[in-house]
Amino acid sequence: MDIKQLVNSITPEVYANLKYSIEIGKWPDGKVMSEEQKALSIQAIIAYEAILPAEQRSGYVPPKNTPCAPEGAEHRPLTWKN
């Protein structure tokens, strides 16, 4: 099975189960995931999320619409007090 077939075979339910299993380190039946299983599951999730819109992917941070500091604010470097 190639990666495209794998991604196409992942259902939203399987995707949710994989994410949850990685979060808790156990499969839905309670068995502990091995490090190899975790790594492969993470790779499957990343491949699956590549077909999702960006805002539905793990770790998505929406773009900031406003600057961090108000326009015209004075920038002062940090100073250390001894």
C-alpha positions in Angstrom: 0.0 0.0 0.0 1.4 3.4 -0.9 1.0 6.6 1.0 -1.9 7.8 -1.2 -3.8 4.6 -0.6 -3.1 4.8 3.1 -4.4 8.4 3.4 -7.5 7.6 1.3 -8.3 4.6 3.6 -8.2 6.8 6.8 -11.7 7.7 7.8 -12.5 10.7 10.1 -13.2 8.2 12.9 -9.8 6.4 12.4 -8.1 9.8 12.3 -9.7 10.9 15.6 -8.7 7.5 17.2 -5.1 7.9 16.1 -4.9 11.4 17.5 -6.4 10.4 20.8 -4.2 7.3 21.0 -1.1 9.4 20.5 -2.2 11.9 23.2 -2.7 9.2 25.8 -0.1 6.7 24.6 -2.5 3.9 24.4 -4.7 2.2 21.8 -8.5 2.3 22.3 -8.4 -1.2 23.8 -6.0 0.0 26.5 -2.7 -1.5 25.2 0.3 0.8 25.4 1.6 2.1 22.1 5.2 1.3 21.2 7.5 4.2 20.1 7.4 2.8 16.6 3.6 2.7 16.6 3.5 6.3 17.9 5.9 7.4 15.2 4.0 5.7 12.4 0.7 7.0 13.7 2.1 10.6 13.7 3.3 10.2 10.2 -0.2 8.9 9.1 -1.8 11.9 10.8 0.5 14.4 9.1 -0.2 12.8 5.7 -3.9 12.8 6.3 -3.9 16.4 7.5 -2.1 17.5 4.3 -5.5 17.0 2.5 -7.4 19.0 5.1 -7.8 22.8 5.0 -5.1 24.5 7.0 -7.4 25.7 9.8 -8.3 22.0 10.5 -4.8 20.8 10.9 -3.1 20.1 14.2 -1.2 23.1 15.6 -2.9 25.6 13.3 -2.5 29.2 14.5 -4.7 31.7 12.7 -2.9 34.7 11.3 -2.8 37.8 13.5 -4.9 40.7 12.1 -3.4 43.4 14.3 0.2 44.2 15.1 1.7 43.3 18.4 2.2 46.9 19.5 0.1 49.9 18.6 1.4 51.9 15.7 3.8 54.6 16.8 4.6 52.9 20.1 8.1 53.5 21.3 10.4 50.5 21.1 12.6 50.3 24.1 15.2 47.5 24.5 15.2 45.4 27.6 17.6 46.5 30.3 18.9 44.3 33.1 19.1 45.6 36.7 21.9 44.2 38.8 
